[in-house]
Amino acid sequence: MENRNKQQLLYINRINKVVEHIDDNLDAELSLEKLSEIACFSPFHFHRIFCALLDETPNNYITRRRIEKIAGRLFFMQKEDSLTDLALGYGFKSIHSFSRSFRKFYGISASEFQKRSQNEFSKIGKIQSKNGTEHVSFEKYFYTMDNLKIWLQMKTQVEVKEMPELRMVQVRHQGPYKEIGKAFDALMKWAGPRGLLNFPKTKMAGIYYDSPRVTDESKMQSSACITIMEDVEVSGEVSKITIPKGKFAVGSFKIKVEEFEKAWNSMSLWIPENNFELRKGHHYEVYHNDAEQHPENLWFVDICIPVK
């Protein structure tokens, strides 16, 4: 059993490297041969392990990630922006191949998706059609734009500033963001015996790679992280990650756990409303306290979104 667990952790570590490479290089050629080299497996063995761990093929994963990244951009895309440039910038060979893939995935065209999402600021849920194909269902969202603006003004003043480099160790999580606590538990159990939990100097952070508005929650990717001051040796499901220094929109909140989604939505709205654009980079939270030790169970958290 022990050997089998070590083998499984080795597989997870290798596949995580591939997933990170894909997410960082969606504009590049991502062949099965190249990805299997990164994982140090034969193409056949890599394909089987990837499917077993992520419940989808490498090709489907790549296509889905590209489409979801573009869908997220459509919420804030200006009329003068080119959908063709956006599609090519995320690795599609042509606007026609992108259009077919997008309609197959969401059940509507990219232009219709953009129009409806921007008009309603809707939460996107998927429903099953009679033939089993998933289609988008635009539900009336919990918060109107005006209410989000007012709520944000009451909770924090957003500041655009240069954030320092963050060197961290992480455990990746796939599934609903509310379940990322499992990854934090695993990380704490690993870090504690190694003397890496030196609070408050050590900071906990969460990286969120997907938007719940465009990605099914069972497929959402995130990372539970802690900062490190010196280099450490990692193995198994624990890996290292560095967020480069850069320009971020930072909102500092004191909120309850049920308000996190609202905070992220308000921050996402603040960016285009204040004439900033998203840039490539990690969207993350930094936690400054343990809510269980606060009398009102409040989290003191910075939400950081890369902008240009």
C-alpha positions, 0 to 999 in steps of 0.5 A: 500500500505504501509503495502504491501511494508513493507511485500515485503521488509521483504520477500526480506530481508529473501530471501537475507539471503538465497542467501548469505547462498547458495553462502557461502556454495555451497560445503554443503548440501542445502536442501529445509528444511534447506533453508526455516528455514533460511528464517523463512518460511514453505518449501512451502511458501519459494519455492513460494516466492523464485521463485517469487523474483528470477525467478527460483527455489531454486534447479535450482539456487543452480545448476546454481551457482555451475556450474558457479563457476566451469566454472569461475575456468576453465579459469585458471585451470592447466592441473594437477588440478583435475576436479573431485576434483573441482566438488566435492568441489562445492557440486556435488555428483559425476563427472558424475552428474556434467558432465551431469549438465554442458553439459545441461547448456552450451551445451558442456563438461567441458573439451571442455569449458576449452580448448576453453575458455583458448585458446580464452579468449573468452566472453561467450554469450548464443544463442537459439537453434532451440529446445529452449535449450541455448548453449554457443556461443564463440565470439572473445573477445574485447581484446587479452591477450597481449593487456590486459597486456599492458593496465594493465601496462599503468593503474596501478601496481598491488600489493598483500597485506593484506587488512583490514576487511570491515564492510558495509551495502548493498543493493543487486542487480540482473541483469546487473552490469551497472544497480547497480546504482539503488541499490546505489540510494536505499542505499543512500536514506536509509543511508543519514537520518541516518547520515552514509554518512560521505565522504571521510571517508565513502567509497562506494564499490561494490561486484560482485559475478559473471563473465559476461563470465559464467553468463547470465547478467539477473542472475548476483548478486552484492551488493551496499555497504557503509562502517560503523564505528559502528554497525547499525540497518538494515531492509528491503532490507538493510542488513549488510555484512563483508568482512574479512581481507585477502590477495588480489591482488589490482589494483588501477585504474583511469578509465572511466566507459566504462573501468571497464570491461577491468580493471576486465579482466586484473586483472583476467589475471594478477593473473595466469600470476603472479603465484597466485591462487584465493581463496574463498572470495569476489571480490570487488571494493572500490571507492575513488571519485565521477566521476561526479565531476572529469573534465574527469569523471574518477573513482578512484577505487581499484579492489580487488581479493582474492588470495593465 
